Amino acid sequence: LNAAPGRAPRQRVRFLPAPAPGGGGAVELVAARVPVLADHPLVRGPRFRKLKIGAGHRLDVKSSGVFVLGIGHGNKLLTDLYNCHLTKVYTVGGLFGKATDDFSDTGNLIEKTTFDHITREKLERILAVIQGTNQKALLMYSNIDMKTQEAYELAVKGLIRPMGKSPPIITAVRCLQFALPEFQLEIHCLHETQQYLRKMVHEIGLELKSSAVCTQVRRIRDGVFTVDDALPRTQWNLQSIQEAIRNCQLKVEAELEKTL
């Protein structure tokens, strides 16, 4: 930002001495426009000395994916988006056959189990039970009378969600890949933490009479922001950030208008 071209310095009118037209060493005052020295870069110093940046829904050190930041006025928009309680989407990798103390594949090994009896159909039955249980919790925490016209209209728009604090809620879950001992899930959720998702993989292993650890947690969508909107580390520069803000501005305004 400081390397970008700055605005022109302000001008002020000053009366400066100048030789009189008649000569003879006479001097007169002439009005002239001169730059204000207080605006000179050597006097003013760097235009930006600090920049307010806020973090959206956080990611822990073992996770990757979409991580939203707010710059300047964007910090208020981050708060507004947080109050929308939008769904986040993750791809979560799992590995059957072992359990660790922190539910991840890098934790301390606790036990090893067999997994040959597990099939994709059995896994999908467990996922269906999880989704059904969480759907009931979603309706309970949304505080909406499901027999009203309001509930119908919100359901059509996909806006039924808890509008306050609630436990983690899984709104949808499906199996993307299954090749024993590995599997991959797509999880749509609210108010979760990445550790909660790892524990969910562990509990799925227990339900299938085995054990499982989480090998990957990657957030692919956070509300209106997707992986396509995210900037890889090689594009962390002013031009790319400005372009990303412009591209996301309309999406953010539309979502806030629809939800709030």
Disulfide bonds with the S-S distance in Angstrom:
none
